[in-house]
């Protein structure tokens, strides 16, 4: 299953570097792969491939994730989307 998380950050380069330091947190969420991108210098997105959506969401709402986000200098605008449908052309 895929989950996308969008957020506003102070600095995309800082976010990219710090984000990659949270391997243990991501593994605890069943994350197997992450795609990262930026819309501009303040807006980022991460698309997670997880084997356990319920555990991902539970840990996403845990104080440990809030701490990790503060280290990443996420300033707000955090939105999570469970990508639960595929449209094949």
Secondary structure, 3 states (H helix, E strand, C coil): CEEEEEEEECCHHHHHHHHCCCHHHHHHCCEEEEEEEECCCCEEEEEEEECCHHHHHHHHCCHHHHHHHHHCCEEEEEEEEEECCCCCC
